């Protein structure tokens, strides 16, 4: 996924990131975020 952010402009645009930025997330950051999402149940509309 980290490589996709560097090489695929569409992924950077979706994530709201610019190529010149020094703080593109690394693979471990993306993985920790994914685990947080998986641990939380999806919200339901009221």
Secondary structure in CASP SS format (residue, H / E / C, confidence):
PFRMAT SS
TARGET T0000
AUTHOR 0000-0000-0000
METHOD secondary structure of the structure
MODEL  1
X C 1.00
X H 1.00
X H 1.00
X H 1.00
X H 1.00
X H 1.00
X H 1.00
X C 1.00
X H 1.00
X H 1.00
X H 1.00
X H 1.00
X H 1.00
X H 1.00
X H 1.00
X C 1.00
X C 1.00
X C 1.00
X C 1.00
X C 1.00
X C 1.00
X C 1.00
X C 1.00
X C 1.00
X C 1.00
X C 1.00
X H 1.00
X H 1.00
X H 1.00
X H 1.00
X H 1.00
X H 1.00
X H 1.00
X H 1.00
X H 1.00
X H 1.00
X H 1.00
X H 1.00
X H 1.00
X C 1.00
X C 1.00
X C 1.00
X C 1.00
X C 1.00
X C 1.00
X C 1.00
END
